[in-house]
Amino acid sequence: MVAYRLKELDSNWVYTNNRNVDFNFLQAGTYTFELKACNNNNVDQSAPAICIYYSSTPLANMVVQGNTIISDNGCHLCYFQNTDAKF
């Protein structure tokens, strides 16, 4: 199980077993995607890994798959900043 959030949209964590995350109709700007491992009781097992993504144009759709962000602007490799995170 993992927990994620797009920090600029929601301060709450979303807990899921899904490996793909979709965000729709985002305005142009900088977004901070955070991801952390959890156990089945939603207890955090690691510090969040952080990926910062910038788009100069509005996005109709952005999908996070593993360490790749796929958006209207193309496909981008996501470099997570917290190397202590474990998944």
HUNOR-V66083 format. One record per residue. N is the residue number from 1. RES is the residue in one small letter. PHI is phi in radians with two decimals (none if undefined). D_LAST is the distance of its C-alpha to the last C-alpha in Angstrom with 2 decimals. Layout:
BEGIN
N/RES/PHI/D_LAST + N/RES/PHI/D_LAST
END
This chain:
BEGIN
1/m/none/8.97 + 2/v/-2.28/8.06 + 3/a/-2.19/10.74 + 4/y/-2.48/12.33 + 5/r/-2.76/15.75 + 6/l/-1.80/18.19 + 7/k/-0.92/19.67 + 8/e/-1.30/23.18 + 9/l/-1.72/23.54 + 10/d/-2.73/22.23 + 11/s/-1.46/21.24 + 12/n/-1.46/19.78 + 13/w/-1.51/16.16 + 14/v/-1.86/15.82 + 15/y/-1.74/13.80 + 16/t/-2.75/13.25 + 17/n/-1.78/12.04 + 18/n/-1.27/13.34 + 19/r/-1.65/11.58 + 20/n/-2.06/14.59 + 21/v/-2.24/15.99 + 22/d/-1.96/19.71 + 23/f/-2.21/21.77 + 24/n/-2.08/25.52 + 25/f/0.97/28.49 + 26/l/-1.58/27.05 + 27/q/-1.30/29.64 + 28/a/-1.06/29.70 + 29/g/2.66/27.85 + 30/t/-1.84/24.75 + 31/y/-2.18/21.58 + 32/t/-1.94/18.50 + 33/f/-1.65/15.38 + 34/e/-2.08/12.69 + 35/l/-2.45/9.21 + 36/k/-2.53/7.25 + 37/a/-1.43/5.38 + 38/c/-2.44/8.59 + 39/n/-1.55/10.59 + 40/n/-1.19/13.46 + 41/n/-1.73/15.70 + 42/n/1.09/13.89 + 43/v/-1.62/13.39 + 44/d/-1.05/10.90 + 45/q/-1.94/8.52 + 46/s/-2.76/7.85 + 47/a/-1.25/10.17 + 48/p/-1.20/9.96 + 49/a/-1.50/9.56 + 50/i/-2.15/13.08 + 51/c/-2.21/14.89 + 52/i/-1.82/18.67 + 53/y/-2.17/20.68 + 54/y/-2.08/24.48 + 55/s/-2.26/26.88 + 56/s/-1.50/30.64 + 57/t/-2.23/31.54 + 58/p/-1.06/30.65 + 59/l/-1.99/28.02 + 60/a/-1.33/28.86 + 61/n/-2.69/25.36 + 62/m/-2.39/21.94 + 63/v/-2.11/19.01 + 64/v/-1.82/15.41 + 65/q/-2.24/13.94 + 66/g/1.09/10.75 + 67/n/-1.84/12.03 + 68/t/-2.10/15.58 + 69/i/-1.87/17.85 + 70/i/-1.92/20.87 + 71/s/-2.46/23.81 + 72/d/-1.01/27.59 + 73/n/-1.50/27.67 + 74/g/2.07/25.92 + 75/c/-1.92/22.55 + 76/h/-2.30/20.64 + 77/l/-1.34/17.75 + 78/c/-1.77/15.44 + 79/y/-1.69/14.79 + 80/f/-1.33/12.28 + 81/q/-1.49/14.20 + 82/n/-1.69/11.94 + 83/t/-1.39/10.98 + 84/d/-1.49/9.95 + 85/a/-1.20/6.77 + 86/k/-2.21/3.81 + 87/f/-2.19/0.00
END
